Amino acid sequence: MSAEPHSWVVSANDHPDFSLHNLPLGIFSRGEERPRGGIAVGDLILDLGFAVEAGLFQGQAQRAAELASQETLNAFFAAGKAARVALRQAVQRLLRADHPQREDLQALGEHLLVSQSDCRMHLPARVGDYTDFYVGIHHATQIGKLFRPDNPLLPNYKHLPIAYHGRASTLGVSGEAFRRPKGQILLPGQDVPSFGPCRRLDYELELGIWIGPGNAQGEPVAIGAAAAHIAGFCLLNDWSARDIQAWEYQPLGPFLSKSFASTLSPWVVTPEALEPYRVAQPPRPAGDPQPLPYLFDEQDQASGALELELEVLLLTPAMTDQGLPPQRLALSNTLNMYWTVAQMVAHHTVNGCALNPGDLFGSGTLSGPDADSCGSLLELTQGSKQPLQLPSGETRTFLEDGDDVIFRARGHRPGLPGIGFGECRGRVLAAD
């Protein structure tokens, strides 16, 4: 692979997240300006609308930039891979250190490149539907052991990608806070539920998947064609009210315990940027069933997985007061997905369900096999039996008011440029 291109945008060179290899897209605003599309470059944001007006793109790249400069990325997602590639290549050429008009571009200053610290980020797309999968097999197994020690995985788990439909209206972007949810809770030793604030609030470490071109109702997406329907990736914290969930989830699954808030990282990392981190799907253990034909594709098995490091950190108000940095709670990996993204798309549409540009998938909690890689507090504390010790002298079994949970994701492979997603951060506020 060729060396990382050098940029005249100084902060982009060797940036841990947003070098010229990445170029993720997002929606930003500054002050009272309207939200609009931009691309993260080092510590800055390339204003695509200004770049279009300045005539910095031509041909297909210009049309792609026009779509990506709107108030949401839905139209850009719908345009598919060709538009993403054209814009990506044009921006890489524009920002290279050897660009012949480098000095003219630099003279455009903050009209072209805006400091991220001066901007507010928004949801990248208008989400019509949000589907949360459950493909993290270690999480499924560890949660199952807490409630069904002799039978942690239900019989269907290894035959199909399990999912439920989430609530799109309460998706939020990194940096936002939400109030602790209320609901019915069956307290220990009680026969009837009471109503009140959640006492067992948890985070869930997930990969978000943005849908690009959709499919018509009644026309399933074949697994070999699924990659063409993926617009990009982000981080997702699908907050969970464990005590509310324990009472309501039977027989239909989670409802109020999940619909109160989910937090997304603001940048959409494209499939093209992640191409160097594509690897073979980990082989299934001996004795596991072979997927049915509509869920199996040789090429998908050979290169349909991603190898990305996932990190969870916690920052409490007391830690902030003491000047302590966020405490790492877990380090996991996207290789802990039992099903590939292509398998999710194929299964979601096999019954004729239509996907639309800007729809969102969640992977489900991506825990690893040991305590240092747990993607939720429910696993990490063994259902509150083993409290978490923090450097501030505090303990946690579940989240308390004022806590910040931070997710990060990065790709690290020898000889390859590093890549990151930026932060997915959310804060818990007290209930009303």
C-alpha positions in Angstrom: 0.0 0.0 0.0 1.3 3.5 -0.8 2.4 5.8 1.9 -0.1 8.3 3.5 -0.3 11.4 1.3 1.1 14.6 2.9 -1.2 17.5 3.3 -0.9 21.3 3.4 -3.4 21.1 6.2 -0.8 20.6 8.9 -3.1 19.1 11.6 -4.1 16.3 9.1 -0.6 14.9 8.9 -0.3 11.9 11.3 -3.6 12.8 12.9 -4.8 9.8 14.9 -8.3 10.0 13.6 -8.7 12.3 10.6 -5.8 12.1 8.2 -6.2 12.4 4.4 -6.9 8.6 4.3 -10.1 9.0 6.4 -12.1 12.1 5.3 -15.3 11.2 7.1 -18.4 13.2 6.4 -20.7 15.0 8.8 -23.2 17.8 9.3 -22.0 20.9 11.2 -23.0 24.5 11.9 -21.2 27.5 13.4 -23.1 30.1 15.4 -26.5 30.8 13.8 -25.5 29.4 10.4 -27.6 26.6 8.9 -26.3 23.0 9.3 -24.5 21.8 6.3 -22.2 19.1 5.1 -18.5 19.0 5.7 -15.5 16.6 5.8 -13.2 16.2 8.9 -9.5 17.0 8.0 -7.2 17.0 11.0 -8.6 19.4 13.5 -10.6 21.2 10.9 -13.8 20.8 8.8 -13.8 21.3 5.0 -17.0 23.3 4.2 -18.3 21.5 1.2 -20.8 24.2 0.3 -18.2 26.9 0.2 -15.9 24.6 -1.8 -18.7 24.1 -4.4 -19.4 27.8 -4.6 -15.6 28.5 -5.0 -15.5 26.1 -8.0 -13.1 23.7 -6.4 -14.7 20.6 -7.9 -15.6 19.5 -11.3 -17.8 16.9 -13.0 -19.0 14.0 -10.8 -17.1 15.3 -7.8 -18.9 18.6 -8.0 -22.3 16.9 -8.1 -21.3 14.6 -5.2 -20.1 17.7 -3.2 -23.4 19.4 -3.9 -25.3 16.5 -2.5 -23.0 16.2 0.5 -23.3 19.9 1.3 -27.0 19.8 2.1 -28.5 19.9 5.6 -28.5 16.1 5.8 -26.5 13.4 4.0 -29.5 11.4 2.9 -29.3 12.4 -0.8 -25.5 11.8 -0.8 -26.0 8.3 0.8 -28.6 7.5 -1.9 -26.0 8.4 -4.7 -23.9 5.3 -3.7 -20.3 4.4 -4.1 -19.5 6.3 -7.3 -20.3 9.6 -5.7 -18.4 8.7 -2.5 -15.3 7.7 -4.5 -15.4 10.8 -6.8 -15.7 13.2 -3.8 -13.0 11.3 -1.8 -10.5 11.4 -4.6 -11.2 15.0 -5.4 -10.7 16.1 -1.8 -7.5 14.1 -1.4 -6.1 15.9 -4.5 -7.3 19.2 -3.3 -5.6 18.9 0.1 -2.3 17.3 -0.9 0.8 19.2 -0.1 1.8 19.2 -3.8 -1.4 20.7 -5.1 -0.4 23.3 -7.7 -2.8 26.0 -6.3 -1.9 25.3 -2.7 -1.3 28.9 -1.8 -4.6 30.0 -3.3 -6.4 27.4 -1.3 -4.6 28.4 1.9 -5.6 32.0 1.3 -9.3 30.9 1.5 -8.7 30.4 5.2 -11.6 29.7 7.5 -14.1 30.1 4.7 -12.9 26.8 3.4 -11.6 25.1 6.6 -13.4 25.7 9.8 -12.0 24.7 13.3 -13.9 21.8 14.7 -13.8 23.4 18.1 -15.9 26.3 16.8 -18.6 24.1 15.4 -21.7 22.2 16.6 -22.2 18.7 15.1 -25.6 17.4 14.1 -27.0 14.0 13.2 -25.5 13.1 9.8 -28.8 12.0 8.3 -32.6 12.1 8.8 -33.2 8.6 10.1 -36.4 7.0 9.0 -35.9 3.6 10.6 -33.4 2.3 13.2 -32.8 -1.4 13.6 -30.7 -2.7 16.5 -29.0 -6.1 15.9 -27.5 -8.5 18.4 -24.5 -9.9 16.6 -21.9 -9.6 19.4 -21.7 -13.2 20.4 -19.6 -12.7 23.6 -22.1 -10.2 24.9 -25.0 -12.5 24.0 -23.3 -15.4 25.8 -22.3 -13.4 28.9 -25.7 -11.9 29.3 -27.3 -15.3 28.7 -25.1 -16.8 31.5 -26.4 -14.2 34.0 -30.0 -15.3 33.4 -29.7 -18.8 31.9 -26.4 -20.4 33.2 -27.2 -23.7 31.6 -28.4 -22.4 28.3 -26.9 -18.9 27.6 -27.6 -18.8 23.8 -31.1 -19.4 22.6 -31.5 -21.9 19.7 -32.0 -19.4 17.0 -28.9 -17.2 17.7 -26.5 -19.0 15.4 -29.0 -19.4 12.6 -30.0 -15.8 12.0 -28.9 -12.2 12.9 -31.4 -11.3 15.7 -32.6 -7.8 15.7 -35.5 -5.5 16.9 -36.7 -2.1 15.6 -35.5 0.8 17.7 -36.8 4.4 18.1 -35.3 6.8 15.5 -36.8 9.9 17.1 -34.5 9.8 20.2 -31.2 9.3 18.3 -28.8 12.0 19.4 -25.3 13.1 18.5 -22.1 13.0 20.6 -21.9 15.6 23.2 -25.5 15.7 24.1 -27.0 14.8 27.5 -30.2 13.0 28.3 -32.4 12.6 31.4 -32.4 9.3 33.3 -35.5 7.5 32.1 -38.5 6.5 34.2 -40.7 3.5 34.0 -42.2 0.5 35.7 -39.7 -1.5 37.8 -40.3 -4.8 39.7 -38.1 -4.3 42.7 -36.5 -7.3 44.4 -38.9 -9.1 46.8 -42.0 -7.3 45.3 -44.9 -8.9 43.5 -46.1 -5.8 41.7 -44.1 -3.1 39.9 -43.5 0.5 41.1 -42.9 3.6 38.9 -39.8 5.7 39.2 -36.4 6.6 37.7 -34.2 3.8 36.3 -31.8 2.5 38.9 -29.7 0.3 36.6 -28.7 2.5 33.7 -26.2 1.1 31.4 -24.3 1.8 28.2 -23.9 -0.5 25.2 -20.8 -0.4 22.9 -22.0 -0.7 19.3 -21.0 -0.1 15.7 -23.4 2.0 13.7 -24.1 1.2 10.1 -25.5 3.8 7.7 -27.6 2.6 4.8 -26.9 4.1 1.4 -29.0 3.2 -1.7 -32.2 1.4 -0.6 -34.2 -1.4 -2.1 -37.8 -1.5 -3.3 -40.3 -3.2 -1.1 -40.6 -6.9 -2.1 -37.1 -7.0 -3.6 -34.6 -8.5 -1.2 -30.9 -7.6 -1.3 -28.7 -10.6 -2.1 -25.8 -11.0 0.2 -23.3 -10.6 -2.6 -24.8 -7.2 -3.4 -25.2 -6.0 0.2 -22.0 -3.9 0.2 -23.4 -1.5 -2.4 -26.1 -0.6 0.2 -23.7 0.5 2.9 -22.9 4.3 3.1 -20.6 4.3 6.1 -20.0 3.6 9.8 -20.1 5.3 13.1 -20.1 4.5 16.8 -23.4 4.0 18.7 -24.2 4.0 22.4 -27.5 2.3 22.8 -28.2 3.2 26.4 -30.2 0.6 28.3 -32.4 0.8 31.4 -31.8 -2.7 32.7 -34.4 -2.7 35.4 -37.1 -1.4 33.2 -36.1 -3.9 30.6 -36.2 -6.8 33.0 -39.9 -6.2 33.7 -41.1 -5.3 30.2 -39.2 -7.4 27.8 -41.2 -10.6 28.0 -42.8 -11.5 25.7 -42.0 -8.9 23.0 -38.6 -7.5 23.9 -37.3 -4.1 24.9 -39.5 -1.0 24.6 -39.2 1.9 27.1 -36.0 0.5 28.4 -34.3 1.4 25.1 -36.3 4.1 23.3 -35.4 7.0 25.6 -32.0 7.7 24.0 -29.2 6.4 21.7 -26.0 8.4 21.0 -24.1 8.5 17.7 -20.6 9.7 16.8 -21.1 12.5 14.3 -18.7 11.5 11.6 -19.6 8.9 8.9 -16.5 6.9 8.1 -16.8 5.5 4.6 -16.3 1.9 3.4 -13.5 3.2 1.1 -11.6 4.6 4.1 -12.0 1.3 5.9 -11.0 -0.9 3.0 -7.5 -1.5 4.5 -9.1 -2.9 7.7 -11.2 -5.4 5.9 -10.4 -9.0 7.0 -11.9 -12.5 6.8 -14.8 -13.2 9.1 -13.5 -15.2 12.0 -14.3 -18.9 11.4 -17.3 -20.4 13.3 -16.5 -22.8 16.1 -16.7 -26.5 15.2 -20.3 -27.7 15.4 -21.9 -24.3 14.7 -24.5 -24.5 11.9 -23.6 -23.4 8.4 -25.6 -20.3 7.5 -28.5 -20.8 5.1 -27.7 -20.0 1.5 -29.2 -16.5 1.5 -26.8 -15.7 4.4 -23.7 -17.2 2.9 -21.3 -15.7 0.4 -17.7 -16.8 -0.1 -16.4 -13.3 -0.8 -18.2 -11.9 2.3 -16.6 -14.6 4.4 -13.2 -13.8 3.0 -13.3 -10.0 3.4 -16.6 -9.0 5.0 -15.3 -8.3 8.5 -13.7 -5.2 9.9 -10.8 -5.1 12.4 -11.2 -2.0 14.5 -10.3 -1.4 18.1 -13.2 -0.3 20.3 -12.7 1.6 23.6 -15.0 2.5 26.4 -14.1 5.2 29.0 -16.0 6.7 32.0 -15.6 10.1 33.5 -17.5 10.9 36.7 -18.1 14.4 38.2 -15.8 13.4 41.1 -13.0 12.4 38.7 -13.4 15.8 36.9 -13.2 17.6 40.2 -10.0 15.7 41.1 -8.5 16.5 37.7 -8.4 12.8 36.8 -8.7 11.7 33.1 -11.4 9.3 31.9 -10.9 5.8 33.1 -10.8 3.1 30.4 -13.3 0.3 31.2 -13.0 -1.9 28.1 -11.1 -2.5 25.0 -12.9 -4.6 22.4 -12.9 -5.2 18.6 -15.3 -5.4 15.8 -14.1 -8.9 15.1 -16.4 -9.9 17.9 -19.3 -9.8 15.5 -20.7 -13.2 14.8 -22.5 -12.0 11.7 -21.2 -9.6 9.0 -22.8 -6.4 8.0 -23.7 -8.0 4.6 -25.5 -10.8 6.4 -27.5 -8.2 8.4 -28.6 -6.4 5.2 -29.5 -9.7 3.5 -31.5 -10.9 6.5 -33.2 -7.6 7.0 -34.5 -7.5 3.5 -35.1 -11.2 2.8 -38.8 -10.9 3.6 -39.2 -8.0 1.2 -38.6 -5.2 3.8 -37.5 -1.9 2.1 -34.4 0.0 3.4 -34.1 3.7 2.7 -31.1 6.0 2.5 -30.2 7.2 5.9 -31.6 4.2 7.8 -29.4 3.1 10.6 -28.4 -0.3 11.9 -26.8 -0.9 15.3 -24.5 -4.0 15.6 -25.5 -4.9 19.1 -23.1 -4.8 22.0 -19.6 -5.8 20.9 -18.0 -7.3 23.9 -14.9 -9.5 23.9 -14.5 -12.8 25.8 -13.0 -11.4 29.0 -13.7 -8.8 31.7 -11.3 -6.2 30.1 -13.4 -6.2 26.9 -17.0 -6.0 28.3 -19.1 -3.6 26.3 -21.6 -3.0 29.1 -21.7 -2.6 32.9 -24.1 -5.4 33.2 -21.4 -7.8 32.1 -18.5 -5.9 33.7 -20.0 -5.9 37.2 -21.7 -9.3 36.8 -25.1 -7.8 37.2 -23.8 -5.5 40.0 -22.3 -8.3 42.0 -18.7 -7.0 41.4 -18.7 -3.2 41.7 -16.2 -1.3 39.5 -13.5 0.5 41.4 -12.5 4.0 40.1 -9.3 6.0 40.7 -11.4 8.7 42.4 -12.3 6.2 45.2 -15.8 5.8 43.9 -17.5 2.6 42.8 -20.0 1.9 40.1 -22.4 -0.9 39.4 -24.4 1.1 37.0 -24.3 4.7 35.8 -25.0 7.6 38.1 -26.2 11.2 37.3 -23.5 13.3 35.8 -21.5 10.4 34.4 -19.9 10.8 30.9 -19.5 7.6 28.8 -17.0 7.9 25.9 -16.6 5.5 23.0 -13.7 5.6 20.6 -12.7 3.4 17.6 -9.5 3.2 15.7 -7.8 1.0 13.2 -4.1 0.0 13.8 -2.3 -2.3 11.4 1.4 -2.4 10.6 2.2 -0.5 7.5 -1.3 1.0 7.2 -2.4 4.6 8.0 -4.2 5.0 11.3 -7.9 5.9 11.2 -10.4 6.9 13.9 -14.0 7.7 14.4 -13.8 10.6 16.8 -15.7 10.5 20.1 -19.1 9.2 20.9 -19.8 10.9 24.2 -23.0 11.2 26.2 -23.9 12.4 29.7 -26.5 11.2 32.1 -28.7 13.9 33.7 -31.0 13.4 36.7 -34.6 12.4 36.0 -37.3 15.1 36.0 
